[in-house]
Amino acid sequence: MKIFKYFFEFLIISIFFLIFKLIGLKSSSYISGKLINFIGPLFRSKKIIKNNLCKAFPNINNEEIEKISKSMWNNYGRILSEYMFLKKFRSPEFKKNLEIEGQEILDKIKIGKKPVVFISGHFNNYELMTMQIDKSGINVAAIYRPLNNIFMKILQDKIREKYICKNYIKKGMSGVRQLLTLFKKGHSIAVMIDQRVREGMKLKFFENDAYTTTIPAQFVKKFNCNIVPIYIERTHGIHFKMKIYEPLRFKPEDTVEKITLDLNLLLEKMILNKPEQWIWTHNRWKQ
């Protein structure tokens, strides 16, 4: 039964988390990156990664696929271990590890008190983006896809609510209603636009049809709000660079489809910057 499988996975990961705590952030990030780099390709995700890369880059060869995959798994492993250190990431001492371009944009949003829609994708380390929004004094609610493993979900939810932001909303129609309520109360929202959503619209992403969330576009049409993209990359080890883009404004005549397509194009550019830092394991083009 899946419940036993999930519990076993939870026990294994909990043991690793305990070890990570004992050996510290820098060593944990390095070791976990190497470990997942080794065992990651043993799972079925390997086929999904290859298919995704071939869709995004039709002329890619096996050597390039292997190179991007190895770097991605390394990043994935680092993110896993870093969950145990989100408290440290939130502390003032971590400031030297995170270079921010565009902090003044977040400061203006805070002062203006007009909610916006933050968008991004699963780049490395994506949790730091919502954390930085919250640290900047902006009331924010983030929509997310819960983990399948219920035991890991409980742990992840607690960590996120304690160190990232207090308002994590489960994706789906009920989640959208919660977001609407919070937005009307002045909360900005943060949406990862790179995951497949069944209730989304089938639109071009790297020239292939992919179900895409239309939540940002719907908020633009309903509230005439700005969209603020954010991108983060790992420069080396446990050092990161985050870019907050200038707010995007759309014309009243722009449709939900056009806005969503424009955001897909922006996401593509982010991915192309460093493909190995995007998580390719999502079955993004599943029909």
One Martini backbone bead per residue (centre of mass of N, CA, C, O) as a GRO file, in nm:
protein
  287
    1MET     BB    1   0.099   0.035   0.016
    2LYS     BB    2   0.138   0.372   0.004
    3ILE     BB    3   0.159   0.440   0.309
    4PHE     BB    4   0.420   0.271   0.356
    5LYS     BB    5   0.595   0.407   0.147
    6TYR     BB    6   0.574   0.694   0.265
    7PHE     BB    7   0.686   0.626   0.546
    8PHE     BB    8   0.961   0.526   0.454
    9GLU     BB    9   1.047   0.784   0.314
   10PHE     BB   10   1.024   0.962   0.564
   11LEU     BB   11   1.240   0.820   0.734
   12ILE     BB   12   1.479   0.859   0.548
   13ILE     BB   13   1.465   1.171   0.526
   14SER     BB   14   1.480   1.226   0.833
   15ILE     BB   15   1.765   1.117   0.865
   16PHE     BB   16   1.898   1.315   0.674
   17PHE     BB   17   1.809   1.572   0.822
   18LEU     BB   18   1.968   1.511   1.078
   19ILE     BB   19   2.244   1.504   0.947
   20PHE     BB   20   2.238   1.789   0.830
   21LYS     BB   21   2.221   1.935   1.102
   22LEU     BB   22   2.502   1.826   1.207
   23ILE     BB   23   2.691   1.933   0.946
   24GLY     BB   24   2.554   2.155   0.794
   25LEU     BB   25   2.495   2.351   0.525
   26LYS     BB   26   2.740   2.330   0.331
   27SER     BB   27   2.779   2.019   0.347
   28SER     BB   28   2.490   1.931   0.284
   29SER     BB   29   2.461   2.054   0.004
   30TYR     BB   30   2.695   1.900  -0.124
   31ILE     BB   31   2.620   1.603  -0.054
   32SER     BB   32   2.326   1.604  -0.162
   33GLY     BB   33   2.401   1.669  -0.451
   34LYS     BB   34   2.573   1.412  -0.501
   35LEU     BB   35   2.361   1.201  -0.423
   36ILE     BB   36   2.130   1.282  -0.625
   37ASN     BB   37   2.311   1.263  -0.875
   38PHE     BB   38   2.324   0.946  -0.844
   39ILE     BB   39   2.007   0.852  -0.782
   40GLY     BB   40   1.812   1.005  -0.969
   41PRO     BB   41   1.854   0.840  -1.252
   42LEU     BB   42   1.702   0.570  -1.133
   43PHE     BB   43   1.448   0.703  -1.205
   44ARG     BB   44   1.170   0.773  -1.412
   45SER     BB   45   1.246   1.077  -1.460
   46LYS     BB   46   1.450   1.040  -1.691
   47LYS     BB   47   1.240   1.031  -1.921
   48ILE     BB   48   1.107   1.304  -1.872
   49ILE     BB   49   1.356   1.478  -1.904
   50LYS     BB   50   1.422   1.401  -2.195
   51ASN     BB   51   1.152   1.483  -2.322
   52ASN     BB   52   1.160   1.779  -2.233
   53LEU     BB   53   1.429   1.859  -2.369
   54CYS     BB   54   1.335   1.782  -2.661
   55LYS     BB   55   1.107   1.992  -2.671
   56ALA     BB   56   1.280   2.249  -2.605
   57PHE     BB   57   1.540   2.092  -2.766
   58PRO     BB   58   1.545   1.942  -3.066
   59ASN     BB   59   1.887   1.953  -3.102
   60ILE     BB   60   1.962   1.781  -2.881
   61ASN     BB   61   2.199   1.591  -2.718
   62ASN     BB   62   2.307   1.346  -2.506
   63GLU     BB   63   2.530   1.513  -2.370
   64GLU     BB   64   2.348   1.754  -2.289
   65ILE     BB   65   2.142   1.596  -2.127
   66GLU     BB   66   2.343   1.491  -1.915
   67LYS     BB   67   2.448   1.764  -1.814
   68ILE     BB   68   2.177   1.888  -1.722
   69SER     BB   69   2.084   1.656  -1.538
   70LYS     BB   70   2.317   1.658  -1.334
   71SER     BB   71   2.281   1.953  -1.241
   72MET     BB   72   1.987   1.925  -1.153
   73TRP     BB   73   2.027   1.707  -0.934
   74ASN     BB   74   2.218   1.872  -0.764
   75ASN     BB   75   2.017   2.099  -0.703
   76TYR     BB   76   1.799   1.922  -0.580
   77GLY     BB   77   1.970   1.821  -0.342
   78ARG     BB   78   2.024   2.097  -0.216
   79ILE     BB   79   1.732   2.177  -0.159
   80LEU     BB   80   1.665   1.950   0.033
   81SER     BB   81   1.874   2.026   0.261
   82GLU     BB   82   1.780   2.340   0.290
   83TYR     BB   83   1.520   2.301   0.459
   84MET     BB   84   1.686   2.285   0.739
   85PHE     BB   85   1.784   2.619   0.678
   86LEU     BB   86   1.559   2.846   0.661
   87LYS     BB   87   1.619   3.002   0.916
   88LYS     BB   88   1.898   3.099   0.820
   89PHE     BB   89   1.800   3.235   0.555
   90ARG     BB   90   1.625   3.452   0.728
   91SER     BB   91   1.866   3.568   0.837
   92PRO     BB   92   2.090   3.833   0.832
   93GLU     BB   93   2.354   3.653   0.771
   94PHE     BB   94   2.249   3.567   0.470
   95LYS     BB   95   2.291   3.823   0.294
   96LYS     BB   96   2.578   3.739   0.166
   97ASN     BB   97   2.426   3.495  -0.013
   98LEU     BB   98   2.221   3.731  -0.131
   99GLU     BB   99   2.165   3.864  -0.438
  100ILE     BB  100   1.983   4.171  -0.512
  101GLU     BB  101   1.772   4.265  -0.788
  102GLY     BB  102   1.518   4.492  -0.695
  103GLN     BB  103   1.433   4.573  -0.398
  104GLU     BB  104   1.287   4.846  -0.457
  105ILE     BB  105   1.030   4.711  -0.567
  106LEU     BB  106   0.934   4.586  -0.301
  107ASP     BB  107   0.928   4.851  -0.141
  108LYS     BB  108   0.705   4.987  -0.314
  109ILE     BB  109   0.485   4.777  -0.264
  110LYS     BB  110   0.470   4.816   0.038
  111ILE     BB  111   0.402   5.123   0.037
  112GLY     BB  112   0.151   5.109  -0.167
  113LYS     BB  113  -0.052   4.859  -0.097
  114LYS     BB  114  -0.063   4.711  -0.379
  115PRO     BB  115  -0.144   4.436  -0.512
  116VAL     BB  116   0.026   4.154  -0.656
  117VAL     BB  117   0.172   3.935  -0.907
  118PHE     BB  118   0.379   3.675  -0.855
  119ILE     BB  119   0.626   3.524  -1.072
  120SER     BB  120   0.745   3.183  -1.147
  121GLY     BB  121   0.976   2.914  -1.096
  122HIS     BB  122   1.166   2.610  -1.057
  123PHE     BB  123   1.418   2.733  -0.914
  124ASN     BB  124   1.734   2.805  -0.767
  125ASN     BB  125   1.586   2.856  -0.472
  126TYR     BB  126   1.247   2.895  -0.473
  127GLU     BB  127   1.180   2.957  -0.166
  128LEU     BB  128   1.333   3.242  -0.148
  129MET     BB  129   1.127   3.424  -0.287
  130THR     BB  130   0.889   3.429  -0.087
  131MET     BB  131   1.063   3.502   0.154
  132GLN     BB  132   1.152   3.786   0.048
  133ILE     BB  133   0.874   3.907   0.034
  134ASP     BB  134   0.808   3.871   0.335
  135LYS     BB  135   1.064   4.021   0.448
  136SER     BB  136   0.962   4.299   0.300
  137GLY     BB  137   0.649   4.331   0.416
  138ILE     BB  138   0.466   4.147   0.237
  139ASN     BB  139   0.161   4.040   0.179
  140VAL     BB  140   0.146   3.680   0.122
  141ALA     BB  141   0.029   3.433  -0.119
  142ALA     BB  142   0.076   3.083  -0.189
  143ILE     BB  143   0.067   2.860  -0.447
  144TYR     BB  144   0.029   2.493  -0.430
  145ARG     BB  145   0.158   2.160  -0.458
  146PRO     BB  146   0.110   1.891  -0.300
  147LEU     BB  147   0.234   1.631  -0.171
  148ASN     BB  148   0.183   1.293  -0.187
  149ASN     BB  149   0.330   1.273   0.075
  150ILE     BB  150   0.182   1.315   0.377
  151PHE     BB  151   0.428   1.332   0.568
  152MET     BB  152   0.592   1.543   0.405
  153LYS     BB  153   0.371   1.757   0.394
  154ILE     BB  154   0.363   1.830   0.692
  155LEU     BB  155   0.657   1.920   0.712
  156GLN     BB  156   0.661   2.130   0.482
  157ASP     BB  157   0.433   2.312   0.587
  158LYS     BB  158   0.570   2.394   0.852
  159ILE     BB  159   0.823   2.523   0.730
  160ARG     BB  160   0.683   2.731   0.549
  161GLU     BB  161   0.506   2.880   0.768
  162LYS     BB  162   0.757   2.961   0.949
  163TYR     BB  163   0.984   3.072   0.704
  164ILE     BB  164   0.816   3.199   0.460
  165CYS     BB  165   0.482   3.170   0.479
  166LYS     BB  166   0.145   3.164   0.606
  167ASN     BB  167   0.017   3.155   0.297
  168TYR     BB  168  -0.079   2.841   0.188
  169ILE     BB  169  -0.227   2.739  -0.123
  170LYS     BB  170  -0.415   2.516  -0.264
  171LYS     BB  171  -0.467   2.398  -0.549
  172GLY     BB  172  -0.754   2.511  -0.708
  173MET     BB  173  -1.067   2.635  -0.673
  174SER     BB  174  -1.052   2.687  -0.367
  175GLY     BB  175  -0.782   2.841  -0.385
  176VAL     BB  176  -0.879   3.074  -0.561
  177ARG     BB  177  -1.084   3.182  -0.358
  178GLN     BB  178  -0.875   3.250  -0.142
  179LEU     BB  179  -0.709   3.446  -0.312
  180LEU     BB  180  -0.933   3.651  -0.360
  181THR     BB  181  -0.978   3.725  -0.066
  182LEU     BB  182  -0.683   3.817  -0.004
  183PHE     BB  183  -0.655   4.030  -0.228
  184LYS     BB  184  -0.890   4.214  -0.123
  185LYS     BB  185  -0.707   4.249   0.156
  186GLY     BB  186  -0.391   4.299   0.027
  187HIS     BB  187  -0.277   4.041  -0.095
  188SER     BB  188  -0.040   3.903  -0.240
  189ILE     BB  189   0.071   3.679  -0.504
  190ALA     BB  190   0.218   3.347  -0.560
  191VAL     BB  191   0.321   3.197  -0.881
  192MET     BB  192   0.376   2.896  -1.038
  193ILE     BB  193   0.388   2.867  -1.404
  194ASP     BB  194   0.537   2.559  -1.466
  195GLN     BB  195   0.287   2.389  -1.412
  196ARG     BB  196   0.066   2.151  -1.451
  197VAL     BB  197  -0.290   2.219  -1.528
  198ARG     BB  198  -0.606   2.104  -1.580
  199GLU     BB  199  -0.752   2.404  -1.551
  200GLY     BB  200  -0.611   2.506  -1.784
  201MET     BB  201  -0.440   2.622  -2.070
  202LYS     BB  202  -0.366   2.541  -2.398
  203LEU     BB  203  -0.026   2.629  -2.461
  204LYS     BB  204   0.258   2.763  -2.561
  205PHE     BB  205   0.574   2.580  -2.483
  206PHE     BB  206   0.823   2.553  -2.664
  207GLU     BB  207   0.618   2.488  -2.913
  208ASN     BB  208   0.428   2.340  -2.700
  209ASP     BB  209   0.167   2.199  -2.569
  210ALA     BB  210   0.043   2.338  -2.249
  211TYR     BB  211  -0.077   2.333  -1.946
  212THR     BB  212  -0.183   2.655  -1.814
  213THR     BB  213  -0.194   2.892  -1.598
  214THR     BB  214  -0.446   3.175  -1.550
  215ILE     BB  215  -0.434   3.339  -1.287
  216PRO     BB  216  -0.277   3.599  -1.350
  217ALA     BB  217  -0.469   3.692  -1.583
  218GLN     BB  218  -0.730   3.703  -1.414
  219PHE     BB  219  -0.629   3.925  -1.219
  220VAL     BB  220  -0.582   4.139  -1.428
  221LYS     BB  221  -0.880   4.154  -1.534
  222LYS     BB  222  -1.016   4.206  -1.246
  223PHE     BB  223  -0.778   4.428  -1.108
  224ASN     BB  224  -0.553   4.572  -1.267
  225CYS     BB  225  -0.276   4.439  -1.219
  226ASN     BB  226   0.039   4.357  -1.145
  227ILE     BB  227   0.333   4.192  -1.270
  228VAL     BB  228   0.602   4.008  -1.088
  229PRO     BB  229   0.892   3.893  -1.172
  230ILE     BB  230   1.105   3.607  -1.069
  231TYR     BB  231   1.459   3.530  -1.031
  232ILE     BB  232   1.671   3.238  -0.960
  233GLU     BB  233   2.019   3.165  -0.874
  234ARG     BB  234   2.300   2.962  -0.857
  235THR     BB  235   2.629   3.051  -0.838
  236HIS     BB  236   2.739   2.903  -0.561
  237GLY     BB  237   2.657   2.681  -0.365
  238ILE     BB  238   2.511   2.904  -0.110
  239HIS     BB  239   2.475   3.104  -0.359
  240PHE     BB  240   2.269   3.387  -0.467
  241LYS     BB  241   2.051   3.520  -0.735
  242MET     BB  242   1.811   3.791  -0.748
  243LYS     BB  243   1.536   3.888  -0.968
  244ILE     BB  244   1.346   4.184  -0.992
  245TYR     BB  245   1.108   4.286  -1.187
  246GLU     BB  246   0.942   4.489  -1.353
  247PRO     BB  247   0.638   4.575  -1.374
  248LEU     BB  248   0.358   4.445  -1.538
  249ARG     BB  249   0.155   4.581  -1.800
  250PHE     BB  250  -0.173   4.566  -1.931
  251LYS     BB  251  -0.410   4.576  -2.156
  252PRO     BB  252  -0.749   4.577  -2.166
  253GLU     BB  253  -0.751   4.399  -2.445
  254ASP     BB  254  -0.614   4.179  -2.317
  255THR     BB  255  -0.605   3.852  -2.296
  256VAL     BB  256  -0.565   3.568  -2.127
  257GLU     BB  257  -0.401   3.432  -2.348
  258LYS     BB  258  -0.189   3.653  -2.402
  259ILE     BB  259  -0.077   3.682  -2.118
  260THR     BB  260   0.009   3.385  -2.084
  261LEU     BB  261   0.201   3.376  -2.326
  262ASP     BB  262   0.393   3.598  -2.228
  263LEU     BB  263   0.476   3.442  -1.970
  264ASN     BB  264   0.595   3.198  -2.114
  265LEU     BB  265   0.820   3.355  -2.259
  266LEU     BB  266   0.958   3.451  -2.003
  267LEU     BB  267   1.015   3.171  -1.888
  268GLU     BB  268   1.195   3.075  -2.115
  269LYS     BB  269   1.422   3.282  -2.068
  270MET     BB  270   1.493   3.186  -1.787
  271ILE     BB  271   1.570   2.896  -1.864
  272LEU     BB  272   1.791   2.969  -2.082
  273ASN     BB  273   2.000   3.087  -1.893
  274LYS     BB  274   1.970   2.801  -1.694
  275PRO     BB  275   1.863   2.491  -1.746
  276GLU     BB  276   1.990   2.336  -1.487
  277GLN     BB  277   1.791   2.523  -1.280
  278TRP     BB  278   1.561   2.357  -1.377
  279ILE     BB  279   1.285   2.148  -1.321
  280TRP     BB  280   1.243   1.853  -1.537
  281THR     BB  281   1.038   1.641  -1.379
  282HIS     BB  282   0.802   1.764  -1.490
  283ASN     BB  283   0.501   1.685  -1.672
  284ARG     BB  284   0.450   1.944  -1.872
  285TRP     BB  285   0.332   1.788  -2.161
  286LYS     BB  286   0.091   1.659  -2.062
  287GLN     BB  287  -0.236   1.550  -2.203
   0.00000   0.00000   0.00000
